[in-house]
Structures are given as C-alpha cells and as structure tokens.
Amino acid sequence: MMKNSVYLIILCLAGCTSFRCEAKNELYQPTWKSLAQHEAAPEWFQDAKLGIYFHWGPYSVPAFGSAWYPRNMFIKGNAVQKHHVKTYGPVEEFGYEDFIPMFTAEHFDPEDWADLFKLAGAKFAGPVAQHHDGFAMWDSEVNPWNAADMGPKRDILGQLFKALKKRDMKTIATFHNARHGQRNADKPENWKIAYNSHYPYHPDWPTATTDPKLRKLYGNFETIDQFNQYWLAQINEVVDHYSPDIIWFDSWMNLIPAEVRMKMAAFHFNNGIKQGKQVVTCHKQDDMPMNCSVLDFEQGGRREINPLPWMTDITLGKSRWMYVKGHPYKNATVVLQNMIDVWSKNGVVLLNVSPRADGVINESQRKVLKEIGAWLKVYGEAVYGTRPFTIFGYGTASANEGNHGGQSANTKFSAKDVRFTLSKDKKNLYAFFLGKPEAGKRIKMRPLGMHRYPTPTPIKRVTLLGTDTEVKWELTTSDFYLTMPQAEMNAIATVFKFELE
C-alpha cells in the first residue's frame, strides 16, 4: 500500500499526465484543438463490426440484482440491500470488500475465452477493466484493489490480451469508473440517492472510511481533485502497460474535468503512435468531441445512417450485464438481426457476455455466441469491411425508443424487413432479409428502383450468398423485383449478393 501511495503522490507532484511526462514534441497535446487531429474511427475499426467484452468482478459473486449490487447493497429498502442483509449480514459487518476473497475465478481460461470470442466472429475483445465499483481487473501499481493482488490473484486483462493478440485480434479495455469518486460526503441531502457518485455515503457505513487503502475502493478521497488524478493515473497505467487498441468509457465521464479528459486522450493517442498503431477512444453522451472519439449508444442504436461511424454496446442478458442466477438470455435471432440493423447504419457492435464468479461462461451464452459465429462464417462477406448503402433499408418493423437514445436493441424483425450494406470498392451490394423469405415468391424492392436509390453501377448478377445459386431479378423504371430461389435460406437472416459492373 505504501508503495502505491508514494507512486501516485510522485506522479501527481511531478505534473505528469501519465507514467511518461508529456513531451512538447509529441504530436498530441492535451487540448481539444490538438486532439481533433486524431482520426476517431480508423479503417480497421470501421471494418471490424463486432467486438466482445464482459462484466465480471467481485459483484459477480452474489449473482443477484445487477452489476450495481455494490451501490444498491447500501440503499435501505432496496431489494439488493434486503438480500444482502439476509444472506451476508449488515453492511457494517460485511462490506463490498468482503466479496473479493470469494471472487476466485478458478476456471478462468484466457485461451478458451479468446477462442470463443474469435469463434463468435469478434474482431476485438477485452474486459470491463474497471466498473463503477473501483476494483481493477489488471495488475495495478496505482490501485491496491486489483485482481492480480487479491481475489483471482491473476492479471485478468493482461492474460486475456496476450491470448487475443496470439489470434490477431484487437483489444479493448472499458472504464466505467468516472462515477466512482465520492461527491456527497459534505451533502447530507444526497446521502440517500448517491447523486453523481456510485457508492451511497453515510458516516456509519464502510463507504465513509478514511482508511488509506479502503477509501480507494469506495472512492472516498479527501478531495474530488485527488480522485480525478487517481482516475487518470489508472487509465494511463493500462495504456502504458498494455496498449489497448480501444479504450471505451461508460456514462458520467462528464464528471471528470475537461483538462483531465484531454490529458487522458493525448496520452492514449501518443502511445498509439509509439506502438505504431491507430487507436480508438469511445464515449457516451457528450463526454468527448466526436472529431476524436466514437459515440456509443447503450442497448440500442441510431434510427438512420450517420456519416460518422458509431458504436452500440448491447448485452446477451435479457437486461442484465453481469451474471445473475436464473436471468434469461436473448436468442441468436434477436441479437443478430439487431446487429445487422446497426451495421446497415454505419455502426459497430460491442457485445457483452456475463461470466460467473468462478470464471465460467455458461453454455446458454456459449450457444448464442457459436450461433452468431456460424452465421458470420457463411455471411461475413456482407458484414466485415462493408460500408452503408445510400439507405439502410426498409420494412415494417417498429423500433421502440432506446433507454439511452436512438432505438431499442430488442426490435423484432421479419423477412419483410430488409437491410443493405455495400462493399468498400462498391462492386457488391448486399441485401439482408431479416428472416426466411418464401421460396418462389417474387418480391418487390421498390427502394432499389431507378428513380429512388439505384445501385451505384448496373447490376450484373444476383446470387444467394453462401451458395452458387443465381437469383432471378428484374429492374423497372420504378421498382426492382427479386424472385426467391428454390433453395435453403436462413431463418435468422438470408443474404443476397448483387454483383455490380
């Protein structure tokens, strides 16, 4: 603990933005003007289309409620608090830190996980490096509450990154800890609602600790400025030691001062240059400028094509992000059809899985991931490396409003709903029917008519993707017609390839 405290003090006093002090000759300086030079979404990111991450930590031990268990266990009257008292005892006697020795991860196998993520068709993957709870999933010198020193006693992030890189996959580390800092100690009116802080505060609870080590778990720093520097030091540590291709931030990063966010981004971008690779930062709401960072929509997506590439993070759980005993999962049809909708609108998907505390990704989730991978193995040509067509598609599906903007990621589609993508060289158009069309049926696709949104060059040939089956088509002045072949088509999404001149 002494080593960690001295390390952080020296870091702050030296005026460093990271473990390497900012050099005047580095390309990116911590100003929005300088950071705007960075390409927010490099080509590899636009090509990737699918990444996988996972919510996993001490909060996985109770397997109850949600990943907000560490917060809700302190809120009187909350179902989680009632469960906690009944199962583990009062929070004054059994705090969140007492779950850490129970977070054993004895079955964590980074090679197996990397194989699974690759089999699912993901092009990048990585952990929730730190959730709102303040527990670090890497071998940290800054944060004494980390997976290498306690709990699993393994460098979860480092071991998985190593396995992913062996498979030529990109890496992502996500940070949800901007909310971790305690901002309510001197505001009794906010103690019950924990406004702008993850942990509720009360002088009698563990969250009010002034123990030099324990206060780092509960974010209870003497000043919020100290927390902001702690936040920055942790992210810079991950960038410095592991060089993730993507760092991604959950909501509430607006609580971190702009000058601190700029230092974070400058260090990440400059480190990318030193590593010889194009790196990405992703954010939510208005927490970063979109000229240097990719905007993410939680559990949803845009309703229309956007000229700027964007991202959505969705979870396999029906609604939960961590493993919750008995909680149901979405099926492959719902997940894939909604991902196709995202891809047609210039989006990239970050898909969440939920391991158990012992390190097992259960068979229910593995089954869905394998089904997604099997579909992408056949139809991936229409996904990876593609770009939006003039329109994203058409159909009858009605999308509900998303809880965090845009539309819901649980939209129900049918074969009447069609989505398009276009190859980068514009030589192939792909049409996804989100379901299995009726064989032999002549389907009118009016949006592709000559006076609406014709293909960039004339159509030469149409085939059922994944086969050599040629498909009969007809183009009139006002409409385009496609006759469904007498062939096996996919119940999740059937794809047709339009070869263009």
C-alpha positions as CSV (number, residue, x, y, z in Angstrom):
1,M,0.0,0.0,0.0
2,M,2.8,2.4,0.9
3,K,4.4,1.7,-2.5
4,N,1.2,2.5,-4.3
5,S,0.6,5.7,-2.3
6,V,4.1,7.1,-2.8
7,Y,3.9,6.2,-6.5
8,L,0.7,8.2,-7.0
9,I,2.0,11.1,-5.0
10,I,5.2,11.3,-7.0
11,L,3.2,11.1,-10.2
12,C,0.9,14.0,-9.3
13,L,3.7,16.2,-7.9
14,A,5.8,15.8,-11.0
15,G,3.0,17.2,-13.1
16,C,3.0,14.2,-15.4
17,T,-0.1,13.4,-17.4
18,S,0.9,9.7,-17.3
19,F,3.8,7.5,-16.5
20,R,5.8,9.3,-19.1
21,C,5.6,13.1,-18.7
22,E,4.1,15.0,-21.6
23,A,6.7,15.9,-24.1
24,K,6.4,19.1,-26.1
25,N,7.4,17.3,-29.2
26,E,4.7,14.7,-29.0
27,L,2.1,15.0,-31.7
28,Y,-1.0,15.3,-29.5
29,Q,-1.2,17.9,-26.8
30,P,-3.9,18.0,-24.1
31,T,-6.2,20.4,-26.0
32,W,-9.3,19.7,-28.0
33,K,-7.7,21.5,-30.9
34,S,-4.7,19.2,-30.9
35,L,-6.8,16.1,-30.3
36,A,-9.0,16.9,-33.2
37,Q,-6.1,15.9,-35.5
38,H,-6.7,12.3,-34.4
39,E,-8.8,10.1,-36.7
40,A,-11.7,9.0,-34.5
41,A,-12.6,5.8,-36.4
42,P,-9.7,4.4,-38.4
43,E,-10.4,2.0,-41.2
44,W,-9.7,-1.2,-39.2
45,F,-12.3,-0.1,-36.6
46,Q,-15.0,0.5,-39.3
47,D,-14.1,-2.9,-40.9
48,A,-14.3,-4.8,-37.6
49,K,-18.0,-4.6,-37.0
50,L,-18.1,-6.8,-33.9
51,G,-16.3,-6.8,-30.5
52,I,-17.0,-8.7,-27.3
53,Y,-16.4,-7.6,-23.7
54,F,-17.6,-8.8,-20.3
55,H,-18.9,-7.5,-17.0
56,W,-17.0,-9.5,-14.4
57,G,-15.7,-8.7,-10.9
58,P,-16.5,-9.1,-7.2
59,Y,-20.1,-8.0,-8.0
60,S,-20.4,-11.3,-9.8
61,V,-20.2,-13.3,-6.5
62,P,-23.7,-12.6,-5.2
63,A,-25.1,-13.2,-8.7
64,F,-28.1,-11.1,-7.6
65,G,-29.7,-7.9,-8.8
66,S,-27.3,-6.3,-11.2
67,A,-23.8,-5.0,-11.6
68,W,-24.9,-2.1,-9.4
69,Y,-25.0,-4.5,-6.5
70,P,-22.1,-2.6,-4.7
71,R,-24.2,0.5,-4.7
72,N,-27.6,-0.9,-4.0
73,M,-26.5,-3.1,-1.1
74,F,-26.2,0.2,0.9
75,I,-29.6,1.7,0.0
76,K,-32.1,0.9,2.6
77,G,-35.3,-0.7,1.3
78,N,-33.7,-1.8,-2.0
79,A,-34.2,-5.4,-2.9
80,V,-30.5,-5.9,-3.1
81,Q,-30.0,-4.4,0.4
82,K,-32.6,-6.8,1.8
83,H,-31.0,-9.7,0.0
84,H,-27.5,-8.7,1.3
85,V,-28.6,-8.4,4.9
86,K,-30.4,-11.7,4.8
87,T,-27.6,-13.6,3.0
88,Y,-24.4,-12.0,4.3
89,G,-25.3,-9.7,7.2
90,P,-25.5,-6.0,7.8
91,V,-23.3,-3.8,5.5
92,E,-21.5,-2.5,8.6
93,E,-20.3,-6.1,9.2
94,F,-20.0,-7.4,5.6
95,G,-18.9,-4.7,3.2
96,Y,-18.3,-4.9,-0.5
97,E,-14.6,-5.7,0.1
98,D,-15.6,-8.9,1.7
99,F,-16.8,-10.3,-1.6
100,I,-13.3,-10.0,-3.1
101,P,-11.8,-13.2,-1.5
102,M,-14.9,-15.0,-2.9
103,F,-14.1,-13.8,-6.4
104,T,-11.8,-16.7,-7.2
105,A,-12.1,-17.1,-11.0
106,E,-10.6,-20.6,-10.7
107,H,-12.0,-21.6,-14.1
108,F,-10.8,-18.6,-16.0
109,D,-9.1,-19.8,-19.1
110,P,-7.9,-16.9,-21.3
111,E,-7.1,-19.2,-24.2
112,D,-10.6,-20.7,-24.2
113,W,-12.2,-17.3,-23.9
114,A,-10.2,-15.9,-26.8
115,D,-11.1,-19.0,-28.9
116,L,-14.7,-18.5,-28.0
117,F,-14.7,-14.8,-28.9
118,K,-12.9,-15.5,-32.2
119,L,-15.4,-18.3,-33.0
120,A,-18.2,-15.9,-32.4
121,G,-16.8,-13.6,-35.2
122,A,-15.5,-10.8,-32.9
123,K,-12.5,-8.9,-34.3
124,F,-11.7,-7.3,-30.9
125,A,-12.3,-8.2,-27.3
126,G,-11.4,-7.4,-23.7
127,P,-12.7,-6.9,-20.2
128,V,-14.5,-4.2,-18.3
129,A,-11.2,-3.1,-16.9
130,Q,-12.9,-1.3,-14.0
131,H,-16.6,-1.0,-13.3
132,H,-18.2,1.6,-11.0
133,D,-17.1,-0.4,-8.0
134,G,-13.4,0.6,-8.2
135,F,-11.9,-2.9,-8.5
136,A,-9.2,-3.1,-11.2
137,M,-9.0,-6.2,-13.4
138,W,-5.3,-5.7,-14.2
139,D,-2.1,-5.9,-12.3
140,S,-2.1,-2.4,-10.9
141,E,0.6,-0.4,-9.0
142,V,-1.8,2.5,-8.6
143,N,-4.9,0.7,-7.3
144,P,-4.3,-1.8,-4.5
145,W,-7.7,-3.3,-5.1
146,N,-6.8,-5.3,-8.2
147,A,-7.3,-8.9,-9.5
148,A,-3.6,-9.6,-9.6
149,D,-3.1,-8.9,-5.8
150,M,-6.3,-10.3,-4.5
151,G,-9.4,-12.4,-5.4
152,P,-8.3,-14.3,-8.6
153,K,-4.7,-13.2,-8.0
154,R,-4.2,-13.1,-11.8
155,D,-3.8,-10.3,-14.3
156,I,-7.1,-10.9,-16.0
157,L,-6.7,-8.1,-18.6
158,G,-3.1,-8.9,-19.3
159,Q,-3.6,-12.6,-19.7
160,L,-6.6,-12.2,-22.0
161,F,-4.9,-9.5,-24.1
162,K,-2.0,-11.9,-24.6
163,A,-4.3,-14.7,-25.8
164,L,-6.2,-12.3,-28.1
165,K,-3.1,-11.0,-29.7
166,K,-2.0,-14.5,-30.5
167,R,-5.1,-14.8,-32.6
168,D,-4.6,-11.5,-34.4
169,M,-7.5,-9.9,-32.6
170,K,-7.5,-6.2,-31.5
171,T,-8.0,-5.4,-27.8
172,I,-10.4,-3.2,-25.8
173,A,-10.4,-2.0,-22.2
174,T,-13.6,-0.4,-20.9
175,F,-13.7,2.0,-18.0
176,H,-16.9,2.8,-16.0
177,N,-15.3,4.4,-13.0
178,A,-15.8,8.1,-13.6
179,R,-18.8,7.7,-11.3
180,H,-16.6,6.0,-8.6
181,G,-15.5,9.2,-6.9
182,Q,-17.4,10.2,-3.7
183,R,-19.0,13.6,-4.3
184,N,-21.6,13.5,-1.5
185,A,-19.7,13.4,1.8
186,D,-20.5,17.0,2.6
187,K,-24.0,16.9,1.1
188,P,-26.3,15.0,3.6
189,E,-29.3,15.7,1.3
190,N,-27.7,13.4,-1.3
191,W,-26.8,10.5,1.0
192,K,-29.9,8.5,0.2
193,I,-29.7,9.0,-3.6
194,A,-26.0,8.9,-4.2
195,Y,-26.2,11.7,-6.8
196,N,-23.3,11.6,-9.2
197,S,-21.4,9.0,-7.1
198,H,-21.7,5.3,-7.3
199,Y,-21.5,4.5,-3.6
200,P,-24.0,6.0,-1.2
201,Y,-22.4,7.8,1.7
202,H,-23.2,7.7,5.3
203,P,-20.8,8.3,8.2
204,D,-21.6,4.9,9.8
205,W,-21.1,2.8,6.6
206,P,-17.9,1.4,5.1
207,T,-18.3,3.9,2.3
208,A,-17.2,6.7,4.6
209,T,-13.9,5.0,5.5
210,T,-10.8,7.1,5.9
211,D,-8.5,4.1,5.9
212,P,-5.8,5.0,3.3
213,K,-6.3,1.8,1.4
214,L,-10.0,1.1,1.8
215,R,-11.0,4.6,0.8
216,K,-9.7,3.8,-2.7
217,L,-12.2,1.0,-3.1
218,Y,-15.1,3.3,-2.1
219,G,-13.8,6.4,-3.9
220,N,-13.8,8.4,-0.7
221,F,-10.9,10.7,-1.4
222,E,-10.3,13.8,0.7
223,T,-11.0,15.9,-2.4
224,I,-12.6,15.2,-5.7
225,D,-9.4,16.6,-7.4
226,Q,-7.5,13.7,-5.8
227,F,-9.9,11.3,-7.2
228,N,-9.7,12.8,-10.7
229,Q,-5.9,12.3,-10.6
230,Y,-6.4,8.8,-9.4
231,W,-8.8,8.1,-12.3
232,L,-6.3,9.4,-14.8
233,A,-3.4,7.5,-13.3
234,Q,-5.3,4.2,-13.6
235,I,-6.2,4.7,-17.2
236,N,-2.7,5.8,-18.1
237,E,-1.4,2.8,-16.4
238,V,-3.4,0.4,-18.6
239,V,-2.4,2.3,-21.7
240,D,1.2,2.4,-20.7
241,H,1.5,-1.3,-19.7
242,Y,-1.0,-3.0,-22.1
243,S,-1.5,-0.6,-25.1
244,P,-5.2,-1.4,-25.8
245,D,-6.4,-0.7,-29.3
246,I,-9.6,0.8,-27.9
247,I,-10.4,2.4,-24.6
248,W,-14.1,2.9,-24.0
249,F,-15.9,4.9,-21.4
250,D,-19.3,4.5,-19.8
251,S,-21.5,7.4,-18.9
252,W,-20.6,10.1,-16.4
253,M,-17.2,10.9,-17.9
254,N,-18.5,14.5,-18.0
255,L,-17.9,14.5,-14.2
256,I,-14.2,14.4,-14.9
257,P,-12.8,17.9,-15.7
258,A,-12.2,18.6,-19.3
259,E,-8.4,19.2,-18.8
260,V,-8.1,15.7,-17.2
261,R,-10.0,14.0,-20.1
262,M,-7.8,15.8,-22.6
263,K,-4.7,14.5,-20.8
264,M,-6.1,11.0,-20.9
265,A,-6.8,11.2,-24.7
266,A,-3.4,12.8,-25.5
267,F,-1.6,10.0,-23.7
268,H,-3.6,7.3,-25.4
269,F,-3.2,8.8,-28.9
270,N,0.6,9.4,-28.4
271,N,1.1,5.9,-27.1
272,G,-0.6,4.6,-30.2
273,I,1.9,6.4,-32.3
274,K,4.8,4.9,-30.3
275,Q,3.2,1.5,-30.7
276,G,2.8,2.0,-34.5
277,K,-1.0,1.5,-34.5
278,Q,-4.2,3.5,-34.9
279,V,-6.0,3.6,-31.6
280,V,-9.6,4.5,-30.7
281,T,-11.5,6.1,-27.9
282,C,-15.2,5.6,-27.4
283,H,-17.6,7.6,-25.2
284,K,-21.3,8.2,-24.4
285,Q,-23.5,11.3,-24.5
286,D,-21.4,14.5,-25.0
287,D,-18.5,13.4,-22.9
288,M,-15.9,13.7,-25.7
289,P,-15.9,15.5,-29.0
290,M,-16.8,13.3,-31.9
291,N,-14.0,14.6,-34.0
292,C,-11.6,12.5,-32.0
293,S,-13.8,9.9,-30.3
294,V,-16.6,7.4,-31.3
295,L,-20.0,7.9,-29.9
296,D,-21.7,4.9,-28.2
297,F,-25.4,4.2,-27.7
298,E,-26.2,1.8,-24.8
299,Q,-28.5,-1.1,-25.6
300,G,-29.7,0.5,-28.9
301,G,-28.7,2.3,-31.9
302,R,-29.4,5.0,-34.4
303,R,-32.6,5.2,-36.4
304,E,-30.9,6.3,-39.6
305,I,-27.5,6.1,-41.2
306,N,-24.9,8.5,-39.7
307,P,-22.0,9.7,-41.8
308,L,-19.7,9.2,-38.7
309,P,-19.1,5.7,-37.6
310,W,-20.6,4.9,-34.2
311,M,-21.0,2.1,-31.7
312,T,-23.6,0.4,-29.6
313,D,-22.9,-1.8,-26.5
314,I,-25.5,-4.5,-26.0
315,T,-25.7,-7.5,-23.7
316,L,-26.6,-11.1,-24.2
317,G,-28.6,-10.9,-21.0
318,K,-32.3,-10.1,-21.4
319,S,-31.5,-6.9,-19.5
320,R,-28.6,-7.6,-17.1
321,W,-24.9,-7.1,-17.8
322,M,-23.3,-9.3,-15.1
323,Y,-24.1,-12.9,-14.3
324,V,-27.3,-13.1,-12.4
325,K,-28.5,-16.6,-11.4
326,G,-31.6,-17.5,-13.4
327,H,-31.6,-14.5,-15.6
328,P,-32.6,-15.3,-19.2
329,Y,-30.6,-14.5,-22.3
330,K,-31.6,-13.2,-25.7
331,N,-31.5,-15.7,-28.5
332,A,-29.2,-15.5,-31.5
333,T,-32.0,-14.3,-33.8
334,V,-32.8,-11.2,-31.8
335,V,-29.1,-10.4,-31.3
336,L,-28.0,-10.9,-34.9
337,Q,-31.0,-9.2,-36.5
338,N,-30.4,-6.1,-34.3
339,M,-26.7,-6.2,-35.1
340,I,-27.4,-6.3,-38.8
341,D,-29.6,-3.2,-38.4
342,V,-26.7,-1.5,-36.6
343,W,-24.2,-2.5,-39.4
344,S,-26.5,-1.1,-42.1
345,K,-26.4,2.3,-40.4
346,N,-22.6,2.6,-40.1
347,G,-22.4,1.2,-36.6
348,V,-20.1,-1.2,-34.8
349,V,-21.4,-3.6,-32.1
350,L,-19.8,-4.2,-28.7
351,L,-21.5,-7.4,-27.3
352,N,-21.4,-8.1,-23.6
353,V,-21.2,-11.6,-22.0
354,S,-21.5,-12.4,-18.3
355,P,-19.1,-14.9,-16.7
356,R,-19.8,-16.5,-13.4
357,A,-17.6,-15.5,-10.4
358,D,-15.7,-18.8,-10.9
359,G,-14.7,-17.9,-14.4
360,V,-17.2,-20.0,-16.3
361,I,-19.1,-18.6,-19.4
362,N,-22.1,-20.8,-19.2
363,E,-23.5,-22.9,-22.1
364,S,-26.5,-20.7,-22.7
365,Q,-24.3,-17.8,-23.6
366,R,-21.8,-20.0,-25.5
367,K,-24.6,-21.4,-27.6
368,V,-25.7,-18.0,-28.7
369,L,-22.1,-16.9,-29.5
370,K,-21.5,-20.0,-31.5
371,E,-24.7,-19.5,-33.5
372,I,-23.7,-15.9,-34.2
373,G,-20.2,-17.1,-35.3
374,A,-21.7,-19.8,-37.5
375,W,-23.9,-17.3,-39.3
376,L,-21.0,-14.9,-39.8
377,K,-18.9,-17.7,-41.2
378,V,-21.3,-18.0,-44.1
379,Y,-22.4,-14.4,-44.5
380,G,-19.4,-12.4,-43.1
381,E,-18.6,-11.1,-46.5
382,A,-21.7,-8.9,-46.3
383,V,-20.6,-7.6,-42.9
384,Y,-16.8,-7.2,-42.4
385,G,-15.2,-4.4,-44.3
386,T,-18.5,-3.0,-45.7
387,R,-20.0,0.5,-45.6
388,P,-23.5,1.8,-45.6
389,F,-25.5,1.9,-48.8
390,T,-27.4,5.1,-49.7
391,I,-30.3,3.9,-47.5
392,F,-30.0,1.5,-44.6
393,G,-33.1,-0.5,-45.8
394,Y,-36.8,-0.6,-45.4
395,G,-39.6,-2.7,-43.8
396,T,-42.4,-2.9,-41.3
397,A,-40.6,-3.4,-38.0
398,S,-41.4,-0.8,-35.4
399,A,-38.5,0.0,-33.1
400,N,-39.1,1.2,-29.6
401,E,-37.2,4.1,-28.1
402,G,-33.9,3.2,-26.6
403,N,-33.4,4.0,-22.9
404,H,-30.2,5.9,-23.7
405,G,-31.2,7.5,-27.1
406,G,-31.9,6.1,-30.5
407,Q,-33.9,2.8,-30.7
408,S,-34.0,-0.3,-28.6
409,A,-31.7,-3.3,-29.3
410,N,-34.7,-5.6,-28.8
411,T,-36.5,-4.8,-32.0
412,K,-38.4,-7.7,-33.6
413,F,-37.9,-8.1,-37.3
414,S,-39.3,-10.3,-40.0
415,A,-38.5,-11.2,-43.6
416,K,-40.4,-8.1,-44.6
417,D,-37.5,-6.1,-43.2
418,V,-34.5,-5.6,-45.5
419,R,-31.2,-4.1,-44.7
420,F,-28.3,-3.1,-47.0
421,T,-24.5,-2.9,-46.9
422,L,-22.0,-2.0,-49.7
423,S,-18.5,-3.3,-50.2
424,K,-15.8,-0.7,-49.9
425,D,-14.9,-0.9,-53.5
426,K,-18.7,-0.5,-54.4
427,K,-18.6,-3.6,-56.5
428,N,-21.1,-5.6,-54.4
429,L,-24.3,-4.7,-52.7
430,Y,-25.7,-7.0,-50.0
431,A,-29.4,-7.3,-49.1
432,F,-30.3,-8.9,-45.8
433,F,-33.8,-10.3,-45.4
434,L,-34.2,-10.4,-41.6
435,G,-35.9,-13.8,-41.7
436,K,-36.5,-16.6,-44.2
437,P,-38.3,-15.3,-47.4
438,E,-40.8,-17.6,-49.1
439,A,-39.2,-19.7,-51.8
440,G,-40.5,-18.9,-55.3
441,K,-42.1,-15.6,-54.3
442,R,-41.5,-12.5,-56.5
443,I,-40.7,-9.7,-54.1
444,K,-40.9,-6.0,-55.0
445,M,-38.0,-4.0,-53.6
446,R,-39.2,-0.5,-54.6
447,P,-36.3,1.5,-52.9
448,L,-33.9,0.0,-55.5
449,G,-36.0,1.3,-58.4
450,M,-34.2,3.6,-60.9
451,H,-36.0,6.7,-59.7
452,R,-35.3,6.0,-56.0
453,Y,-32.0,4.6,-54.7
454,P,-30.4,2.6,-57.6
455,T,-27.1,0.8,-57.2
456,P,-24.0,2.9,-57.9
457,T,-23.4,0.9,-61.1
458,P,-25.6,-1.5,-63.0
459,I,-26.3,-5.0,-61.6
460,K,-24.6,-7.9,-63.4
461,R,-25.7,-10.8,-61.3
462,V,-27.5,-11.7,-58.1
463,T,-26.7,-14.8,-56.0
464,L,-27.8,-16.3,-52.7
465,L,-24.8,-15.6,-50.6
466,G,-23.1,-18.7,-49.3
467,T,-24.1,-20.7,-52.4
468,D,-23.7,-20.5,-56.2
469,T,-27.4,-20.2,-56.7
470,E,-28.3,-17.5,-59.2
471,V,-31.4,-15.4,-58.4
472,K,-33.8,-14.1,-61.0
473,W,-34.2,-10.3,-60.9
474,E,-35.8,-7.5,-62.8
475,L,-35.3,-3.8,-62.8
476,T,-38.0,-1.4,-64.0
477,T,-38.2,2.3,-64.0
478,S,-40.0,2.4,-60.7
479,D,-39.2,-0.9,-59.0
480,F,-36.8,-3.7,-58.5
481,Y,-38.0,-7.3,-58.3
482,L,-36.2,-10.3,-56.8
483,T,-37.6,-13.8,-57.1
484,M,-36.8,-16.0,-54.2
485,P,-34.9,-19.2,-55.2
486,Q,-35.9,-22.7,-54.5
487,A,-33.1,-23.1,-52.1
488,E,-32.4,-23.4,-48.4
489,M,-32.5,-20.0,-46.8
490,N,-31.5,-18.8,-43.3
491,A,-34.2,-18.3,-40.7
492,I,-32.2,-15.6,-38.9
493,A,-31.2,-13.5,-42.0
494,T,-30.9,-14.5,-45.6
495,V,-28.4,-12.5,-47.7
496,F,-28.3,-11.8,-51.4
497,K,-25.2,-10.6,-53.2
498,F,-25.6,-8.1,-56.0
499,E,-22.6,-8.1,-58.2
500,L,-22.2,-4.7,-59.9
501,E,-20.4,-3.6,-63.1
